[in-house]
Every structure is written in C-alpha cells, then in structure tokens.
Amino acid sequence: MCTPKSQDKRGISRRDVLRYGAAAGTAIAAMGPLGGTFLREASGAIATQNHMTIINMFGGNDSLNMVVPAMTGVDATYAGRRPTIAIDPLVDSVHPLVNPNTGNTDYVLHPQLAEIGRMYTEGDVAVFNLVGYPNPNLSHFTSEDIWSRGVRGSLSTFGMQPSGWIARYAEQYASSPTGAVSVGLSRRRDFTGGASNPLILSSAGRFRFDQDNNSNNSALRLDVVRQMLSQSAASGPAGVARTNMDQAHQLIDQTQAALTDYGSFYDPNTRNFAYSNDRPSRYLQDIARLIHGGYDTRLFYTGFGGFDTHGDQGGAATAADPNPRHARLMRFLDEGVASFAEDMKAMGVWDNTVIVVMSEFGRRCFENGSNGTDHGHGQAVFVIGGGVNHGVFGPDLTSDLLNQNWLPGQYDFRAIYQEILQNHLGVTDVSRIFPEAFIDPYTPAGIL
C-alpha cells in the first residue's frame, strides 16, 4: 500500500542519508576528525565557569591613537610626530585613564571608546603598553603567525609538532569540540595542529541543516536519518563515521536550541546597549548566545579587519571629517564590547569573563604622507572583565621611545595570556602551551 505523499513517510535511501550527512557537513568540517570525543549536554549558562574571549584587530591597529599619551612633554612629542592625525587630550572628547595608585592621568582613550573608558573607570579594564615579542617582524603574515603559534622560533626545538597555541591549550585542557570556539573567522593557525578539534563557526545562526526543498516534512526525515545512524556500525571506520555524524547532528541541535533560548532572554528594549549589525557586534553576540546556551567553551576567538591604515586613517571626528577610518573601527569595537559586557552582566557571569583585545602589531610613531601610518611593532592591549585589576601596566611611553620609528615590544604578549590561562582558566602547566622564554625581564602584572 502506498503512503500518501502529504504525510511524507517515504522510505529513506542510502542517498538520502548521505545527502542529510552533507547537510551536517558544516558541523563535521568545523570540528575536524573528532577521534571519539563527545559533546557535553548544554544546559544553560554556567555561572561558575570562567571563559576568555579574544578579539583580534586584523591589519595592525594604531594603538598610539587608541591609548594616547597625556604626560607633559610626551604628549607634545606625540603630537609633533602626527601633525594631522594626533588625538588631542585637551580638545577631543577623550576618556581619561586615571592611575589608581597615583591619581594621575598619564593616558587617555580614543574619543570613540566611551564605553570601554567607562568600564575602566568602573575598574574593569587593564591596559598594557609596549606589548610585543622578541626580534620584531613587520610583516602581517609573519607577525600573525607568531601570535597564532605562540612561539618566536620553532616548536621542533622543544620536541613539539607545528601547532597553534589554542590548539595546544584545547588538546590539554578543553578537548571537546566546543572547548575552544572560533566565531566569524575561518580556521586560523591558532586552532590548527594537535589532537584537538575546536569548533569553527562562521555564524551561529547559519549553523543548521539546510531545508530539503524536495520534502514537506524535513523534521521527520532528519529523525529517520538519526534512527538509521543509531543502528549502524559501532566500530571500525564505519563506526567513526557514525560517531562523527551523530555529533554533528547533536551539535547543530544544541546550537539551534541555544539560539532559541537566547532569543527569549535577549530583549534590546531592556538593554543599555543593543548589538549593532557591524561585524564585532554580530560575532560577540554569537559568543553570548553560546555562553547563554551553557556550552563548556572556555576560550572564544573572534576578530575583524580594516586596521591596515596606510592612508586616510584620520584622527578624531571633526566637522570636516565626521567619520574618520580609524575612529569608525574604534566605534565598532566599543559598541561590540559594551553590548557583550551588558549581556554577561545580565547572565550573571561578568566576573567570570575576560576579554583580550589585540592586534598582530602596532604602527609607526609618525604619520606618513597619506594621512596614515605604516607598520610598526609595540602596541597597547586591553584586558577587560569583572575580575580584572584595572590600571595601565607595562613600560611607560616616553619621548625617546616616540622619537623612534616604531615602539619596541617590551612586554611579551604571551605573559598576558599566561596569567589569564593560569589564574582564570586553571591551566597548571603553561610550558606545554608557551614553551619559549618570554621577553626578559618579565614581571607578572597581577591582571586578575
């Protein structure tokens, strides 16, 4: 007897299984070969779980216009080297970074960083000056590679295979596919290598099964595929394939459930800061969705580009130039971080949150002939969160330093990561993640 088509209970063929497997392909490709790891059941935000979110400003951020020197004499050197793009601490609507120990305002934030400035005043932002690594390299690709791998030399020196530092962290401390997650980016070198399989999401909303246009009951057909998978081989290559497919289905279901749950939680009308449609806001909201969904993720990674400002960088907004290029990027960052922080506070996990804002390098101390800046090295890095000890750390900027072509890297970026990994994420042996010696001398800053 034939089953009426309206009920859509047709037999499911091997081709149907494969086609539905292809629909889950984004999950499998995102996780890589799972090797028998299993997903934790997501069950709501974990109030006691600490997590870290890295925001990478791709292209080399001009942090001299992000964290501006305001000390007498030093500010004049800074302004003299940047006659058209300098931020004026006395004229522009800057945000003071008052030293909690001395009460002095030695630095100010870019005018577009109003909310990060407010968080600093509330005690939730640490600023690190002159962050870099030994033997600076001004190539985007090489410097990104050093930040991603977490070594300046070769891992083979330490008997280790090529890998990214996040992959090494995940392998030892977050081995499930959702232990470390990249959002909005392709698989970066940070996540490659090792035996871990961190999840790579372009967008949480697009991480789903495609609708089958040949069926008027896709949910039923997906359920039948799941039943067939559960009855297939449990060992050997077929068993591995079945496990991977099962986890892909499970992960997609959990992600979509997290989106639905977050949708009922998030009401932009009740928030001080609603997410914009700019990339950092979209990506950070996806991370907020996953945190609210209760994943076991300890480390999130995202970022946005546009910071290679060789020309038309601009300074503060003026009547003649109301939306300068770098100022616009600073606004995108500020809006995204403010909205994300609001979400974390609403979830009750702000004290469990650490945000690191970094770039592959800083830029030159002087402006070029195109109203921009060229590649440099030392940069300012933000660490933001409810448990952060606020202040400005690392070596101070001086006129002598500003008179160089570019700022040196005197505070090793891995030292910042190390303290967060140890004191926030509970890493006990950071030497397997960052085996190289740091810039010497290194004095712990007391971030947390």
Stockholm file with secondary structure:
# STOCKHOLM 1.0

chainA/1-448         MCTPKSQDKRGISRRDVLRYGAAAGTAIAAMGPLGGTFLREASGAIATQNHMTIINMFGGNDSLNMVVPAMTGVDATYAGRRPTIAIDPLVDSVHPLVNPNTGNTDYVLHPQLAEIGRMYTEGDVAVFNLVGYPNPNLSHFTSEDIWSRGVRGSLSTFGMQPSGWIARYAEQYASSPTGAVSVGLSRRRDFTGGASNPLILSSAGRFRFDQDNNSNNSALRLDVVRQMLSQSAASGPAGVARTNMDQAHQLIDQTQAALTDYGSFYDPNTRNFAYSNDRPSRYLQDIARLIHGGYDTRLFYTGFGGFDTHGDQGGAATAADPNPRHARLMRFLDEGVASFAEDMKAMGVWDNTVIVVMSEFGRRCFENGSNGTDHGHGQAVFVIGGGVNHGVFGPDLTSDLLNQNWLPGQYDFRAIYQEILQNHLGVTDVSRIFPEAFIDPYTPAGIL
#=GR chainA/1-448 SS CCCCGGGTCCCCCHHHHHHHHHHTHHHHHHHCCCTTCCCCCCCSCCTTCCEEEEEEETTCCCTTTTEEECSTTHHHHHHHHCTTTCCCTTTSCCEEEECTTTCCEEEEECTTCHHHHHHHHTTCEEEEEEEECSSCCCCHHHHHHHHHHSCSSCGGGGTCCSCCHHHHHHHHHCCSTTSEEEESSCCCGGGCSSSCCCEEESCSTTCSCCCCTTCSCHHHHHHHHHHHHHTSCCSHHHHHHHHHHHHHHHHHHHHHHHHHHHHHHCCGGGCSSCCCSSHHHHHHHHHHHHHHTTCCCCEEEEEECCCCCSSCCCCSCCSSCSSCHHHHHHHHHHHHHHHHHHHHHHHTCGGGEEEEEECSCCBBSSCCTTSSCCBCCCEEEEEESTTCCCEEESSCCCHHHHTSSBCCCCEEHHHHHHHHHHHTSCCSCGGGTSCSCCSSSCCCCCCC
#=GC SS_cons         CCCCGGGTCCCCCHHHHHHHHHHTHHHHHHHCCCTTCCCCCCCSCCTTCCEEEEEEETTCCCTTTTEEECSTTHHHHHHHHCTTTCCCTTTSCCEEEECTTTCCEEEEECTTCHHHHHHHHTTCEEEEEEEECSSCCCCHHHHHHHHHHSCSSCGGGGTCCSCCHHHHHHHHHCCSTTSEEEESSCCCGGGCSSSCCCEEESCSTTCSCCCCTTCSCHHHHHHHHHHHHHTSCCSHHHHHHHHHHHHHHHHHHHHHHHHHHHHHHCCGGGCSSCCCSSHHHHHHHHHHHHHHTTCCCCEEEEEECCCCCSSCCCCSCCSSCSSCHHHHHHHHHHHHHHHHHHHHHHHTCGGGEEEEEECSCCBBSSCCTTSSCCBCCCEEEEEESTTCCCEEESSCCCHHHHTSSBCCCCEEHHHHHHHHHHHTSCCSCGGGTSCSCCSSSCCCCCCC
//
